[in-house]
Amino acid sequence: MNLPLHTGLLGCLEAGLIAFLIGVLVYGLWSWLGRRTGMQIGHQLGWGAVIATVIAAGLDTWNLFYIGMVKLESPLYARLALQGIHDADNLGTRVMLEVIGAVSGAVLGWWLFSHRNAPHDAGNGPDQAA
């Protein structure tokens, strides 16, 4: 996300909370789009979670991949790579909480917006007197 957050666990929790809100908003948009196009609820939830994760954790995930895969053969290259990362000591924890937050936000969005997709029963339920 590359926002000026706190460092340490507090910054990771802030990033996870922001990702959670992004997940709810992205699923809300996909729910609206899915109702207009007749998309199945599984596709709405899946694409909402994937896009929210890419938006919320994309840059930090790329930094984690880059640090893990690229050969940083000199201290200068390592210092330059770490210099552009906010709180590089807690990068893995931040990525994990961002992914969990984005997916959890999409699931909460599904729970909040699912009543619009459910067909309303016309009084034939078990709680209705016959």
Secondary structure, DSSP 8 states (H G I E B T S, - for coil): ------SHHHHHHHHHHHHHHHHHHHHHHHHHHHHHHT--HHHHHHHHHHHHHHHHHHHHHHHHHHHHHS---SHHHHHHHHHTSTTGGGHHHHHHHHHHHHHHHHHHHHHHHGGGTS----S-STTS--
